[in-house]
Amino acid sequence: KVEEDVAEKIGKIQEQQQEQATRLQDLEQKAANPTPASGPRAPETLGQQFMDSERVQKALKDGMSVGQSVSVELDASIYDFPIGATAVVNAPPTVDQPLVAPPRVPGIVTPAERRLMIRDLLPVGQTGSNLVPYTRETQFDNQAAPQGDPGPPVVRENQLLPESGFTFDLQSAPVETVGHVLPMSEQVLEDAPQLRSHVDSRMRFGLALKEEGQLLNGDGNAPNLNGLNTQATAYDVNLNQAGDTLIDQLAHAILQVALSEYFATGVIMHPKQWHDLQLIKTTGTASSGEYIIADPRTMLPKRIWGVPVVDTLSQPDGDFTVGAFMLAAQVWDRRRVRVLLALQHSDYFARNMVLLKVDERLALTVYRPAAIVKGTFV
């Protein structure tokens, strides 16, 4: 029995030694052939997703025939090309080629880009249809009251409760398509990988810029969205008082939203009005007055009366919009960004040109127009 126990223990020790030897061999192989580190990776940009996709790489390697197109749906929400873009091609061989000829400053210098934040004010949902129907409550006749007959004598039980009434209106928001196209040469795709970063920023910005304008100011005439300002309730000018400043008028608008039984979650204004508002001082001389809202020595959050401020050039100069946006409206994404690469446009095949098309489909529903107030500063 002792010999059997010793033999069993020796066998286990040999097994452990074999496992350790195997692990050591694996570590040596990994050290000799390192692989990319595992773990969470940073999300790829639009340009990386597009250029690195198998469809695009295969098309560039094998060549594209007339009539063939490559479609790539990307993990992004808003991207596009700049409006009115011209074809992106290499310069003639006799001159410097700005995209591919070294030496040059890395990257591509782009114009200033507008900050985009209107979508951030609204909840976002997904839809699988080309129309988003919804029911809007237009009137509420509230007759709620304590049960009973005041008498005398007072009778509290076995009495009819008062009847309230609601009026509803069936509404629908069509899904619209926003996007544009960009002609470019095949040589650019092959010889200028840095164009990927330019496509990332400019495509995203272009579509986001157009989308923001539609969400805020779309007039509702197809194919435009029916925007927030178009459906908002008009500001009640009777709330104005003599000597009101911009600060006072915004307080009146927030009050108007509150009187509609909503709580304002955002104020949208033009950057010029936000600038004027920050320069308002207490009474006194120019040297003795103190800034009411801003402090030039510090960077304060953009808030007025406790409500976040969005200053954007999408808002017309002189106008303001105050609302309980999380309750008032919603953005619906029908299809996220799609990038389509094709040769069949015009004579592109003979000229080694390709056409990039980027678009998205979305809708906007405004459930409670009373929760959004739009006015003009006076």
C-alpha positions in Angstrom: 0.0 0.0 0.0 2.9 2.4 0.8 4.5 1.7 -2.6 1.2 2.3 -4.3 0.7 5.7 -2.5 4.3 6.8 -3.4 3.8 5.8 -7.1 0.5 7.7 -7.2 2.2 10.9 -5.8 5.1 10.5 -8.2 2.7 10.3 -11.1 0.9 13.5 -10.0 4.3 15.3 -9.7 5.2 14.2 -13.2 1.9 15.5 -14.6 2.4 18.9 -12.9 5.9 19.1 -14.4 4.6 18.3 -17.8 1.9 21.1 -17.5 4.5 23.6 -16.5 6.8 22.6 -19.4 3.9 23.1 -21.8 3.1 26.5 -20.4 6.7 27.6 -20.6 6.8 26.5 -24.2 3.7 28.5 -25.0 5.2 31.6 -23.3 8.4 31.3 -25.3 6.4 31.0 -28.6 4.3 34.1 -27.8 7.5 36.0 -26.9 9.0 35.0 -30.3 5.8 35.9 -32.2 4.0 38.7 -30.3 0.4 39.3 -31.0 -1.6 42.5 -30.5 -2.6 42.9 -26.9 -6.1 41.7 -26.0 -8.7 43.7 -24.2 -11.0 46.5 -25.2 -9.9 48.4 -28.2 -10.7 52.1 -29.0 -13.6 52.4 -31.4 -12.6 52.8 -35.1 -13.4 56.1 -36.8 -15.6 56.3 -39.8 -12.6 56.5 -42.2 -11.0 53.5 -40.5 -14.2 51.4 -40.7 -14.7 52.3 -44.3 -11.1 51.9 -45.6 -10.4 48.7 -43.5 -13.6 47.0 -44.5 -13.1 43.7 -46.4 -15.4 44.9 -49.2 -13.4 48.1 -49.9 -10.0 46.4 -49.6 -11.1 43.6 -52.0 -12.5 46.2 -54.5 -9.3 48.2 -54.4 -7.2 45.0 -54.8 -9.2 43.3 -57.6 -10.5 46.3 -59.3 -14.1 47.4 -59.8 -16.1 46.7 -62.9 -18.7 49.0 -64.4 -22.0 48.6 -62.5 -20.3 47.3 -59.4 -20.7 49.1 -56.1 -19.4 48.6 -52.6 -21.8 49.4 -49.7 -20.5 49.6 -46.1 -22.8 50.4 -43.2 -20.9 52.0 -40.4 -21.1 52.1 -36.6 -21.8 55.8 -36.4 -24.8 58.1 -36.2 -24.0 61.3 -38.1 -21.5 61.7 -40.9 -21.3 63.4 -44.3 -19.3 65.3 -46.9 -19.0 69.1 -47.1 -21.8 70.8 -49.1 -20.7 71.6 -52.6 -17.6 69.6 -52.5 -15.6 69.3 -55.7 -13.9 66.1 -56.9 -10.9 65.1 -54.9 -8.1 64.2 -57.3 -4.3 64.3 -57.3 -2.6 67.2 -58.9 -0.9 66.8 -62.3 2.5 65.1 -62.1 4.2 68.3 -63.2 3.3 70.1 -59.9 3.4 69.2 -56.3 0.7 66.8 -55.3 -0.7 68.0 -52.1 -2.1 64.7 -50.9 0.7 62.3 -51.7 4.0 64.0 -52.5 6.4 64.3 -49.6 7.6 66.3 -47.8 4.6 68.0 -46.3 2.9 68.8 -43.0 1.1 65.7 -41.8 -2.7 65.8 -42.0 -5.1 68.1 -43.8 -5.9 71.6 -42.6 -9.7 72.0 -42.5 -11.9 75.0 -42.0 -13.5 75.8 -38.6 -16.3 73.4 -37.6 -19.5 74.4 -35.8 -20.3 72.7 -32.5 -23.3 70.5 -32.8 -25.5 69.9 -29.8 -29.2 70.0 -30.7 -29.4 66.2 -31.0 -27.9 66.0 -27.5 -30.9 67.7 -26.1 -33.3 65.1 -27.4 -33.9 61.4 -26.7 -33.1 59.1 -29.6 -35.0 56.0 -30.6 -34.9 53.4 -33.5 -37.6 52.8 -36.0 -38.1 50.1 -38.6 -40.6 52.0 -40.8 -40.6 54.9 -43.1 -43.3 56.6 -41.0 -43.4 57.2 -37.2 -47.1 57.5 -36.1 -47.9 58.8 -32.7 -50.9 60.1 -30.8 -50.8 63.6 -29.4 -53.1 64.8 -26.6 -54.6 68.1 -27.6 -57.0 68.8 -24.7 -57.6 67.5 -21.2 -60.8 68.3 -19.4 -59.9 67.5 -15.8 -62.9 67.1 -13.6 -61.2 65.2 -10.8 -62.8 66.0 -7.4 -63.4 64.4 -4.0 -66.1 61.7 -4.0 -69.3 62.5 -2.2 -72.4 64.8 -1.9 -71.6 67.9 0.3 -75.2 67.6 1.7 -76.4 68.4 4.1 -76.0 65.7 5.2 -72.6 64.8 3.8 -72.7 61.5 1.8 -69.3 60.2 1.0 -70.0 56.7 -0.3 -72.0 55.3 -3.2 -71.7 58.6 -5.1 -70.8 59.1 -8.8 -67.3 60.3 -9.5 -67.0 63.2 -12.0 -66.1 62.3 -15.6 -63.0 63.8 -17.2 -62.4 64.0 -21.0 -59.4 63.8 -23.3 -59.1 64.8 -27.0 -56.4 63.1 -29.1 -55.0 63.8 -32.5 -53.2 61.1 -34.6 -49.9 62.5 -36.0 -47.1 61.0 -38.0 -43.5 62.0 -38.8 -42.1 60.8 -42.1 -38.6 59.4 -42.2 -36.4 61.6 -44.4 -33.0 60.9 -46.0 -30.1 63.3 -45.6 -26.8 62.9 -47.4 -24.6 63.8 -50.3 -22.0 62.4 -52.7 -18.3 63.1 -53.2 -16.4 62.3 -56.4 -12.8 61.2 -55.9 -10.1 59.5 -57.8 -9.0 55.9 -57.3 -5.4 57.1 -56.9 -6.5 59.1 -53.8 -7.9 56.0 -52.2 -4.7 54.0 -53.0 -2.0 56.7 -52.5 -3.4 58.9 -49.6 -4.2 56.9 -46.5 -4.2 60.2 -44.6 -7.3 61.1 -46.5 -9.1 58.7 -44.1 -8.8 61.3 -41.2 -10.1 64.1 -43.5 -13.0 61.9 -44.5 -13.6 61.2 -40.8 -14.0 64.8 -39.8 -15.5 66.4 -42.9 -18.0 63.7 -43.7 -19.2 63.6 -40.1 -19.4 67.3 -39.7 -21.2 67.9 -43.0 -24.0 65.5 -42.3 -24.3 66.6 -38.7 -24.4 70.2 -39.7 -27.3 69.6 -42.1 -29.1 67.4 -39.6 -28.9 70.0 -36.8 -30.4 72.6 -39.1 -33.2 70.3 -39.9 -33.9 69.3 -36.3 -34.1 72.9 -35.3 -35.5 74.8 -38.3 -36.9 72.2 -40.7 -40.1 73.7 -42.2 -42.0 70.4 -42.5 -42.4 70.7 -46.3 -41.2 67.4 -47.8 -38.5 66.4 -47.8 -37.6 68.6 -44.8 -38.2 67.6 -41.2 -40.7 69.4 -39.1 -38.3 71.1 -36.7 -38.5 72.2 -33.1 -38.8 75.9 -33.9 -41.5 75.3 -36.5 -43.7 73.4 -34.0 -42.9 75.4 -30.9 -45.4 77.5 -29.0 -45.0 81.3 -29.6 -43.5 83.3 -26.7 -46.1 85.3 -24.8 -45.0 88.9 -25.2 -47.4 90.0 -22.5 -44.8 88.6 -20.0 -42.4 91.3 -21.0 -42.0 94.3 -18.7 -40.4 97.7 -19.1 -36.6 97.6 -18.7 -36.3 93.9 -19.2 -32.8 92.6 -20.1 -32.0 89.4 -22.0 -31.8 87.6 -18.7 -35.3 88.8 -17.7 -36.8 87.7 -21.0 -35.4 84.2 -20.7 -36.8 84.0 -17.2 -40.2 84.8 -18.6 -39.8 82.0 -21.2 -38.9 79.5 -18.6 -41.9 80.6 -16.6 -44.1 80.1 -19.7 -42.8 76.5 -20.0 -43.5 76.0 -16.3 -47.1 77.3 -16.6 -47.6 74.6 -19.2 -46.6 72.2 -16.4 -43.2 71.3 -17.8 -39.7 71.8 -16.5 -37.2 73.5 -18.9 -34.1 71.5 -19.7 -32.4 73.6 -22.3 -32.1 77.1 -23.8 -31.0 77.5 -27.4 -29.7 80.9 -28.7 -27.4 82.4 -31.2 -23.7 82.9 -30.0 -24.2 86.7 -30.4 -27.0 86.7 -27.8 -25.0 84.6 -25.4 -22.1 87.0 -25.8 -24.4 90.0 -25.1 -25.9 88.2 -22.1 -22.5 87.6 -20.6 -21.6 91.3 -20.8 -24.5 92.5 -18.8 -23.3 94.3 -15.7 -24.7 95.6 -12.5 -25.8 99.3 -12.4 -23.1 101.8 -12.1 -20.3 103.2 -14.2 -18.5 101.1 -16.8 -15.6 100.8 -14.4 -17.6 100.0 -11.2 -20.2 97.7 -12.6 -19.7 93.9 -12.2 -20.6 91.2 -14.6 -23.8 89.4 -13.6 -23.5 86.1 -15.5 -19.9 85.7 -16.5 -16.6 86.0 -14.7 -13.7 86.8 -17.1 -11.3 85.1 -14.7 -12.9 81.7 -14.8 -14.6 79.3 -17.2 -18.2 78.8 -15.9 -20.7 76.3 -17.3 -23.1 77.8 -19.8 -26.3 78.0 -17.7 -29.0 80.7 -17.2 -31.5 80.4 -14.3 -30.1 77.0 -13.7 -30.9 75.8 -17.2 -28.1 74.6 -19.6 -27.5 76.9 -22.6 -26.8 75.7 -26.1 -25.3 78.6 -28.3 -25.3 77.5 -31.9 -25.2 79.2 -35.3 -28.1 77.0 -36.3 -30.4 79.3 -34.2 -31.4 82.5 -36.1 -29.7 85.6 -34.8 -32.0 87.2 -32.2 -34.2 84.2 -31.5 -34.3 82.0 -28.5 -35.9 78.6 -27.8 -36.6 77.3 -24.3 -38.1 73.9 -23.7 -38.5 70.7 -21.8 -36.8 68.9 -24.7 -36.6 65.4 -23.2 -40.4 65.3 -22.9 -41.3 67.5 -25.9 -39.7 65.7 -28.8 -37.7 62.7 -30.0 -35.3 61.8 -32.8 -35.8 58.5 -34.6 -33.0 56.8 -36.5 -34.3 54.6 -39.4 -30.8 53.8 -40.8 -27.5 54.8 -39.4 -24.7 56.0 -41.7 -24.3 54.2 -45.0 -21.2 54.7 -47.2 -21.6 53.5 -50.9 -18.6 53.4 -53.2 -19.4 53.0 -56.9 -17.9 53.4 -60.4 -21.0 53.3 -62.6 -21.7 57.1 -62.4 -21.3 58.9 -65.7 -17.9 58.1 -67.3 -16.1 57.4 -64.0 -14.9 54.0 -65.0 -12.9 55.4 -67.9 -11.5 58.2 -65.8 -10.5 56.1 -62.8 -12.9 57.9 -60.6 -15.2 56.6 -57.9 -18.2 58.2 -56.3 -18.7 58.1 -52.5 -22.3 58.5 -51.2 -23.0 58.9 -47.6 -26.5 59.2 -46.2 -28.7 58.5 -43.2 -32.5 58.3 -42.6 -34.2 59.9 -39.6 -37.4 61.4 -38.3 -38.4 63.9 -35.6 -41.6 63.7 -33.5 -42.8 66.6 -31.4 -45.2 65.3 -28.8 -45.8 68.4 -26.7 -45.5 71.7 -28.5 -46.5 73.5 -25.3 -43.2 72.3 -23.8 -41.2 74.3 -26.3 -41.3 78.1 -26.4 -39.8 80.2 -29.2 -39.4 83.9 -29.2 -37.3 86.9 -30.2 -35.2 89.1 -27.9 -36.4 92.7 -27.7 
